[in-house]
Amino acid sequence: MKIVTPIVVGSVALTLLGGCAYRHYMGLHGPSIQRFPEVHEGVRTDAECLGCHHPDRDPQGPPTTHPQFKGCLKCHNDPL
């Protein structure tokens, strides 16, 4: 039991430190769509984002690891 506790605590710490919630809290969102304005011109809804980035739809762009999340533009439309 003494070995399991540090492993569990370490796993939870890694999840919190490396997870989206932590990065969102610290303001470290994913890559901004403003880096590629010519590709993302006119994109205004989550459905448009997921049309190109959903991992189950043979994406044209890099697939998102969190297609169930809402608010793509909230996190990925940061000013550069």
N, C-alpha and C positions, 0 to 999 in steps of 0.2 A: 504494500500500500504506500510505502514511503517513496517508491520510485514512480508510481502512477500519478501522484499529486503534482510533482514538478512537470511531468510531461503534459498533463492536462492544463496546468497554469501556463506553460510555455505555448501550447497550441492556441489557447484562448488569446494570449497576448499577441501572437503573430497574426491571428485573424483580425484583431482590433487594429493593430498598427498597419497592416497591409491592406485592409478592406476598404471598400468604397466609402463607408460611413466616416472613417477616420480622414480619408483624403478630402471628402466633401467638407468636413468640419474645419480642416486646416486650409481650405480654399484651393486644394490641389485637384482640380477637376480633370476630366479626360481631355484629350487634345481638342482644341477649338476648331470648329468648322470654318472659322475665319482664316485659317492658314491656307485653305484651298477655296477661295471665293468663287472661282470659275466653275468648280464642280458642284458647289452647294448653293448656287444662285437660285432663289425662289423657294428654298426649303423652309417651311414654316410650321410643320406638324410632326409629331412623333411617327406617324404612319409613313411619312416620306423618308424619315431617317431609317426606320426599320425596313423599308422597301429595299434599301441598298445594303444594310448592315445586319439583317437578321440571320443568325447562323443556320437556320433551317431552310433558307430560301436561296441557296447558292449565291451568296452575296457578291455584288460587284466591288464593294469596298471591304475593308477589314471587318470581320464579323464582331459584333458586340458580345461581351461575355455576360451581359445582363439584359436580355431582350424583354424581360417581364417588368423592368422598371419603367416608370412614366416620367416625363419631363426631360427628354433628350436635350432639348435646346437650353433648358435651365442650367445644365452642367457643361454642355459642349458648345456654347455660343459666347464664351468669355471674350472680352477684348484682349487682343494680343499684347 
